[in-house]
Structures are given as C-alpha cells and as structure tokens.
Amino acid sequence: MTRRFWLSLLVLLAALSSARAGDERAAQPLLKPEQKAIWAQIAGQLGTQQSFALVIGISQFDRLKALRGVEAEVESVSKAFAEQGFAVERGDIGGRLDKQGLKKAIADFLGKHGDRAGNRLVIYVATHGYAAKDRRDLGFLAASDSVLPGRDDFEATAYSVRELSAALTGIVAQHVYLFFNACFSGAMVPDPVRGEDRQQMSKPELLKALSPEVAAWTLDLLSHNARLVLTAGSDSQTVPDVDNPYARAVVAGLSGEADADGDGLVLGTELAQFVRGRVARETRKGRRANDAVFAVLPKLVPPAAPRPDAPPRVDYALQGDFVFLSPRGPRELASEGRDEVAEIMAARARRLPAGQFVECPDCPVMVEMPGRKLALGKTEVTYAEWDACYREFGCRRFLPDLGKGRGDRPAGGMTWQDALEYTLWLDGKGKKQCGTYHIPGGQEWLAGTGVATDGLAAVSETGLANCDGCQTDRPQGEALPAGSLASNPVGLSDVNGNLWEWVEDGPACGFAELRRDGACGEGTVMGGSYATAAARLTPDLEGHMPRTSNEHPWSWPTVGLRVACDLK
C-alpha cells in the first residue's frame, strides 16, 4: 500500500472526526468504541487486504495490428489503482495474453477474490474490441492469438461478453468495477442492463462538509451492492490507441478531479460522470467521437416464501456505490453548514420576473402561459442543460456543437429519442411547480408565440427572430446564444428562427415504438431556424422529419427542443 494512500486515508478520517489539529477535546467524542469500529471497517475495506485490481493490457497480436499506446496506458492506470490502495495484479506478460490465458486470468481473479462480500474488485482491460455483425450488443475482447474478425472461428479465439457474464455469476463480492478500453467496448456490457431497460440511478446528495455522519454513510455505501461497468465507447465506435483520452480521464478522476463535491471521496458514479464528459469533449476535438457507456449490473434477489421455486427477481437499483479516496483529501469548504444548492436556486429565483421559475440548478427557466395550466421553456434547451443530462446518464448521446461552442448556445441535432430522454430526465428531478415535463403539443407550442396565427404579418421584421435575412444586428448563419434577442409578448425567446423545435403531434411515439423500426413515422418541428428564409418565417411555420431511435439517429443541426410542463 502506498504512502500516498495512507496519507489520504488519514486525511479523510481526521476530517470525519471534525477535530481541529491539536484540539484533543474536540476529538475525544470520536473515541467511542462503536465509532472506532466504523473507522476500522472503512479502512479495512479500502486497503489492500480487501481491494484488488486486475489490469490487462494486450498490445501484441499474431494477426491483428499492434497497439502502441497500451503499454503506457496500463502502467498509468496500474499506478493510479495502487495509489488508491488496491493490490494490483497484471494479467498479461509483456503485452501478450492468448484467449485461454485471458479467460483464465479473469476467472482466477474473480475466483480468488470474489468469495468475500466486502471485497472491492476492479478489472481493467485494454485491447482490440469487436462487436458481432448481426448483434452489436454481443462484444468481444481480442487476445494475442485471435484471428481476424469476420472469420468463422473468430468467436472461438476472442473473449466474449457471454464468457464475462458467466465469470461474474456466483461471486459474492458486492463491489465490482469493470473498465474496458477497446473499440466497440459498449458491447461488453453484460445483459440484461443495456438500452432503455437500465433504470436511472439515484445519486447521493451533495455533502457540504464532512462530519462523523459521513463515515456512517460511507459504510452504508460499502455494505450494499455496486457492480459497475464503464467502457471507452459505444458498441458502434472505435477508440484511439495512442494518447487515449479514456485512460487519461480514468487516471485524472482517480487523482481527485472526479470528486465533484469535495467530500474526499470519488464515488464510482462520480468517476463515470467525469470520464463520460471528459472523453466526449476530447474525442470530438479530434473529430472521432467516443461516448463512454456506463451501466449497473443487476443484483439477483432470491424469491421470498412461500414461492421458493420462483425465479430470482432482477434488481437494478443502485443502493451502494464503489468508493475510492481522493488523494487530495477533502476540500475545505468556505460554505460549511450552508446549503449551496438552495442559495443558488434562491439567487436565480430573485432574478426572475413574476410568472417564471426554475426547479434545479441545471433545469431550464420555465414561463407560465397566460390563462393556462402550462409553462414553456423560456429558451430552447442549451448545450449546458443537455450536458447535465448527459453527465447524469439520462441522455445517451453527446450532442456535437460543430466547433461553434457549447454553454448557452441552443443544442442542435436532437433526434426524437433525444427529446424523449431529456424530458424524462427532467421529469425525474425534484419538482415543486411542474407536474409533468414533456415535449409540447402543437397547440401548446403555439401558445408560446404570444400572437394569433394571423396576428403578425412578418415575424422576420420584429427583431425577435434569427433567420436567413431577418433584421437583426446579431451575426447570422448560425444559432445565437439562448435569449440573445428580446423576449416575445409572453416572455419566451427565439420561438421563431434560431432552431426548429420538436412538438408532439400525430400518433404517439414513445420508447416502445422507437424499438420497432418505422413504427413512428414522421414527426413535426415548428418555428423555423437560423437557416430558414425570412419570407417563409410565420408564427405557425411547420416542418416534418423522421422520428428515429438512437440506434440509427437522424436529425439536422438546426433541430432542437423547447420543453413544456403541466403546472400543478
């Protein structure tokens, strides 16, 4: 165990005690036997006696291209896990490991360390990856002796997700974190946790300051199931070999950068959020998009009496979490004892006029429509708002900005499934004034224009719209930052022009219909965009485009979303 790990542990325990240096009277209450037992148990589970990591880097192959960047990658991640207090084992020998060796290394590791519920297990594999032609959710990790993909005997020479699922079956260790850095590695997520079947995970509340209660909470996290998977890309994406942003993000996150709330802990979910955002941004700079896939492996719950013969129930709830220590220790927060989130919300609310509200720091501002139990987003959903949904795994795709910038620019390129995912994520946030968030219907959207259909002869001449030829002193030919132009009579910005906006018109199309190709047909977008000619821009301008799933996404950069909610 490294000196750095022990120092981090001591910093954490010292902070948890809330004792000032040299003040023995403040530390005395924590000498109670039950509290000392808590510290001892946390220290035990986070030490090398119960924390084990298997790191495998396959860079040399008989028939496949050598991976030049793997050697440096596995050295850096091995060091990062060692500094976290893990006993690190290397499964490869000089970058080589054949199929039987790979299968045996994983099985032996799980067999040796998976027999104790309190053990923490990490498996990190860097190699070539492939997805089956007919099933992209059936993934393979290549070994040194793997034949070329496409050959009939390829599957026999590569390690499959089915073999991984079999190896995980039967182990009792509750805390397992799998890292796969390989092309198409999204296909290495074991069934049945892929796609829309994965439930949204609950997140621990932000901790504003450390206290003895945090230790009990940490122990509670360690006592519940947390089996997690984090891949370098989706099941349809290749990933770079040299200078890999996924490995860099994992190492940076473990060094403390992923400690979003400064409590001295890097939780498995925090690490996944950090890696997912970092990888998406960095890979798009190099024009090779990667979207890290995060999944929770379900817990099989035995049937309860009186039906012991019934099949086990699959529980997707994440009650625990994988716990790493931040080597930087807890941050000293000037806001100790204050509710920062509440203060941020109160400050935002004070700046909003009557009839407008916002329900979370990353939520869009909503505007109540006169005479209706309806509110509409003041602006189109921005990249900042979309990125919050992406970080929290509510939105599966990272929407590219085409080099124009993110932040308060409206998020374009949304598919119908993107719009569904965003409103579902938003609907899961704490709500006080909204009953249900949804994609607005056509008539609801028209309520946001503030005028009757025939009440405005030329939207382009009002100074409220961004279009091709609109009279505005702002740059044209691209979407303007949200709210750049004056609001319309009901308090909304950019209703016409800027981006087309999805509306819920015609036959219903939800996630179930999206799974069936062609079941949804065309959908409706309204309002026009920055590329719409001024002569066409009317308050009720309507367009049509396919409503697709994200298995085969189809959209334009000019299409976005303005959310609606039914008021309580």
N, C-alpha and C positions, 0 to 999 in steps of 0.2 A: 504494500500500500504506500502511495507516495506521500511525501511530507506535505505537498500542497493540499491533498485530500483531507488529511488530518487537521490542518490549519483551518480549512473551510468548515469542517465539522465542528471544531471548537468555536469558530465564529458564530455558527448557527446556534449551538447550544447556549453560548454566552448571551446571544441576543434574545433567545427564547426565555431566558431567565429574567430578562428585564432588569438586570443588575448593572449598575454603573461600576466601572473599573475602580477597585479599591474600596467599594462600599459593601462590607460584609453584612450589614444589617439588611440591605435590600436583597441580597442573595439568600439569606437564611430561610425564607419560606419555601424555597425550592429544594430543600434538603429532606422533604418528606419522603418516606420510602416509596409510596406509590408514584411520585413524580420521578424519583431516581430510576425506577423501573421503566418508565416511559422513555427516558433519555437512553438508557442502556439498550432497549429493544430497537429504537430507531438507529442507534449507532451500529448495532449488530447487523441489521438488515441492509444498511448502506455500506458495509465493509466487505472485504474480500472473502470472509467466511460464508457469505450468503449472496454475493454479487459476482456473476460470471459472464464473460463475454467471449464469444467465438467470432473471430474475424477471418474471413476467407477472401483472398484476392487472387483470381485466376487470370494471369496475363499471357501465358504461353500455351499455344494450341498446336495440334498436329495439322489441322486443315483450315482453321479459321485465322483471321487476322490477329496478330499480337496486339495487346492493349498496353501502350507505353505508359499511360498515366496511372495504372493500377498500383504499382509498387509504392509510389509516393503517397497515394491515397490511403492505402491500408496502414502505412506507417503513421500517418497523421491521425487517423481515427483510432488506431490502437492506443496511441499515446493519450488521446482525449478520454477514452474509456478508462484507461489506467489511472488517470488523474481524477476520475470520478469514483475511484475505489474499487473498480472491477478487477478480478483476476482474469487477465486476458490470455486466451489460447489462440494460437494461429492454426488454421486447418490446412493450409497449403504448404508446400515445400518449394521455395524459390519460385513462386508464381505458377506452379503446376499442381493439378489435382484431377485425377480421372473421375469418370462418372461414379464408379463404385466407391472411390475414396470420398467424393463429395457427399454421397448418400450416407456413408458410414460416419463421416465426421459429424454431420448434423444429428444423426440418430444416437451416436455415442454421447455427444454433448448433452442432448436432452435426456438421455437415459441416466447419465451420471449426475446431473444437477437438477433434473425436473421432478425428483421424488420428494421434494420438500415444499410445502405450500408457501413458506416465507421467502424462498429464494427468488432473486431477480436475475432474469436471463436475457441477454442481448445476443442476437445473431446478425452479423453484418456481412453481406456477400457482394463483391464487385466482380463482374464478369460480363460476357456477352449474354443477351437475353433475346428470346423469341416468343412470339405468340402464334398459336396454331392458325392455319389459314381459315379453316371453317369455324373456329371458335376463338375469338380474340381473348376470351376470358380463361383460356387454358394456356398458361405460360410455362416457359422452360428456362432454366439457367444452364448455360453451356459449360461443359467440363473440358479438360485439356484434350480428351480423346473423342469429343463429339464430332460427328460427321456434319456435312453441310446441310443446313435446313432445306427442306424440300425432298430429301431422300426418304424412302420408305422406312429406313432404320434409324432416322434421326431421333425419334422419341425414345428409342431404347438406349441412346447414348447421351441423353441430357436429363437433368433433374427437373421433374415436373411439379406443378402446384399440387397435384394429387398425392405425390410422394411426401410433399411437405405436410399436407393435411394429415396423412397417416402418421407421420412422425410426431405431430403435435397431439394426436389422440392418446389419451391415457396419462399424460403428465399431470402432476398435481400443482406444480408451480403456478401461482396466480399472476405473477408479473413477468410478462414476456414481451420483448420489443424486437420486431424484425425489421431490418433495414436492407433494401435491395437496390443496388445501383447498377442497373442493367437496362439495355434497350427493351422496350415493351414490358417493363417490370410491373406495370399496373396489372398485368395478367397474373402476377404471382400472389394476388390477394386470395386466400383460400375461400371457397364457398362456405356458407351462404351469405357473405357480408358485402357483396358487390351491388352497385347500382342503387336504385331507389329503395331497395329493401333495408338499407342501412338507416337506422334511426338517428336522428340528430342527437348529439351527445350533450349532456348537461355540463356546465363549466363551473368550477369553484368561484365563489365571489372573490372580488379583489380584496387583498389583505392590505390594509393601510399601515399597519405597524405590527411588529412581532410581539407576542405575548405567550405566556405558558399555554394558553388555549390552542395556539397554533401547533404545538407539539402533539396535542391530542388529536387534532385534525390530521396532521401528517401520519400519525399512527393509524388512524382510521382509513386513510387512503391506501396505506400499505397492507391493510388487512382485508381488502376487497379485491375482486378480480379486475385485472387490467392487462389484457393481451392485445397489443397494438401492432400495426403494420404501417410502414412508411416507405414508399417507393420513389425512385428518382423521376419517373414519368408515368404517363398513362399507358394503357395496353396497346396504343397505336403510335407511340412516339419513340424515336431513337434518342439516345443521350450521348453527349460528348465524352471522349476518352480522356484527353489531356486537359488539365486545369478544370476539373469537373466542379461546377457550382454546387451540386448536391452535397458532395463530400465536404466542401468548404463551409456550407451552411450548417451541416451537422456539427462540425468541429466548433464553429463560431457559436452556435446555440449552446453547446455544452460548456463553452467557456464563460457563459453567463449572459450572453446577448439575448437569449431567449427568455430570460427572467423578466417577463413583461411587467410584473407588479412589484419587483424589487424586494420580495419576501425572503430571498436567499435560496429559493427552490426553483429548479427548472422542471416543471411537470412534463410528462410525455405529451400531453395535448398542447402545452405551450411550445415545446420543441417542434411539433408538427406544424403548428401555425407559423412559426418563424421560418422553418425550412420551406414551406409551401409558398409563402410570399417572396422570400429571397430568390428561390430558384425560378419562379415565374418571371420576376423582373429581370434577372441577369441573363437568362436564356433568350429572352426576347430582344435584348440589346444585340445579341449575336445572330438574330433572325432564325433561331432554332428553338421553337417553343417547347418547353417542358412543363408539365403540370404534375407536381408530386401528388401521389394518391395516398390518402390516409384512411385507414379502416380499423374497426374494432372487431376482433374475433369474438364470436358469441360464447356465452357460457351455457353449457348444457345443465339444466336443472332437473334432477330426478323427479319422477312423478310422486305425488303425495298419496297417502292412503285415502280411500280404500281401493285405488286402482294401481297397484304396484306394477302391473303388466303394461300400463300405458307408456307410449314413447316419451322420452325426456322433452321438456319444453326448452326452446331456444330463447335465451335472454340476451338481448342486445344492449341493455342498459350498462353504462359505464359508471359503476359506483365507486371504484377506486381510481388510481392513476399511477403511472410509472413515475417514480420520484428520483431525480438527480439533484445534487447540490450545486449551487452556483459557486464556482471557485472565488468569485469576488465577494462572497458573503452578502448579507442583507444590506440594502442601501438605507442610509439614514434619511428618513423622510421628514421634511420640514412640516408636512401636513399631518403628523401623527395625531390621531384622535379625531381627525376631520373626515367627513365623507366627501371626497373629491368629486365623485360622480354626481352627487346631489348638488354640489356647488357649481359644477359645470352646467348642469341642467337648469339650475336657477338663473345663472348668468345668461344663458341662451334665451330663457323664457322672458327675462326682463327686456331683452332687445326686440322681442316680437310684439307686433301690434295686436289689439284685440281680435279674436277670431282666428288666430294662428297658434299652433302648438307643435312641440316635438317631444317624442316619448323615450328617446335614448340618445346618447352622445353621437352615435353613428346613424341615427334614423333621419329620414328626410323631414323637412318642415312641412306640416300639413296646414291647409287653409280651409276653413269651414265655408261651404257653399251657402249663399243666402237662401233661406226658406227650405232647406233640405237637411235630412239627417245624413249628410255626406260631406266628406273632406277629400280634397285632392292635393297631391304634392305641389308645393309652390313652384318647384322646378322639375325638370327631368332628372332621373336618378343619375348621380355623378359617379365618376370613377372612384372617388374616395368612399362613397357609400357602397358601391359594388365591391370594392376591395375588402371592406369589413365583412361582407357576406362571404367572400371567397376565403378569407383567413379563418373564419369560423366554420368552414366546411358546409355552409348552407348552399353555396353556389359552386358548381363543379368546375366551371370554366373560368380561366383568367382572360378577361376581355382585353385585346390589344388596343393600344392607343395610336398605332401607326406613326409613332415618333412625335405626335403633337403635344404630348404631356397628359398627366392624369389629374389628380386633385379635384378641383371644382368644375372640370370640363364634363359635359354630359357623356355618359357611357354609351357608345355606339356599338353596332354589330351584334345586338341581342337577338337570339333565337326565341321562339315561343317558349321552349323549355327553360331558357334563362329567366324569362319574365315570370314563369310559374315558380321557379326555385327562389327568386328574390322575394316575391310576395309571401311565400310560405315561410322563409327565414324571418322576414319582418314580422309576420303574424305570431311567431314564437317568442318575440321579445316581450318585456313587461309592458302591458297596455293599461292606460287609465281612461283615455277618452275614445279610443278606437275599439270597436267590437271585432271587426274582421278586416284585415288588409286584403286587397285583391286587385287584379287588373281591371281598370274601369270599363264599364259597358259604353257603347257608343253614345247613348243619351247622357250618361254621367259625364263623359268626356266633353260633350258639347256644353254642359253646364259651366265648364271652366272657361269658355270663350267670353262669357260676360255679355254677349250680344245675341240677338236673334239671327238666324241664318241669313236673312236678307237685310240685316240692320247695319252692315258695314260693307260699303261698295268695294273698297280696295284695302285689304289688310296691309299690303306692302307699303302703303303711304302713311301709316300711322306712327312709324318709328318704333313699333313694338315687336317687329318680326325680323328675323335673319334669313334671307333667301337670296337667290341669284337675281340681283337687280333691285333688292329692297333699298329704300332710302335710309341708310344708317351710316354714321361716321365710324363704325367699327370695321375691322378687317373682314373681308368677305371670302367665300370659298372654303370655309371650314366652320365647324361648330364653335360658337362662342362660349366662354365660361358661363355656367348657370347663373342666371339673374343679371347678366350684363346689361340688358335693356330694361326699360321701365316696365312695371307690372301693368296688367290689363285691369279693367274696372272691378273684377272680383278678387284681385290680388295675386294672380298667377303670372309667371314669367315664361316666355318662349313657348306659348301654346301653339302658335303658328310659326313655321320655319324652325331653324336650328336642327332638330331631329324629328323624323316621323316617330309616332308613339303607338305602341300596341294597344288595341282595345279588344274587349271580349264581346264579339258579335258572332251570330250564326250558331251552328251546332257546338255544344260544349266539347272541349278538348282538354283533358287532364293527363296525368302521368300514365294512367292505364291505357288511354287511347294512343298516346305517343309511342308506346311499346309496339303497337301494330302499325307497320309501315303503311302510309297512305290513308290512315283512318281519320285524320284530322282535316285534310284538305287545306284550302287557302284560308288565311286569316286576314284581319283588317288592321290597317295602320291609318292614323289620321294626323292632319296638321301640316304635312309637308316638311321639308328640311332646308338646310342651307343651299342645297343644290337645286331646289325647286324654283322654276321661273316665276318672277313676280306676277306675271299676268295670270298664272294659274292659282295663286295663293288666295283661297277663300276660307272663311272660318270653318266650313264643314268639309274641307278637302279630304278625300278618302282615297286610299290605295289598298292594294292586296298583295300578299306574299305568302309562301308556304309556311305552315306551322309544323316545324320539324322537331324531332328529338335531338339530343346532342350526340347520339351515336353517329349521325350524319348531319351535322349542323349546317344550316343555310340561312344567311342573313346578309344585310348590307351594312356598311359602316354608318349609314345615315339613319338607322333604325334604333330607337331606344325605348324608354318606358317612363311614364308618369303614374305613380301608384294612387290608388283610391282606398278609402276606408269608410265603413259604415259606422257612424257615431253611436256611442252607447246612449 
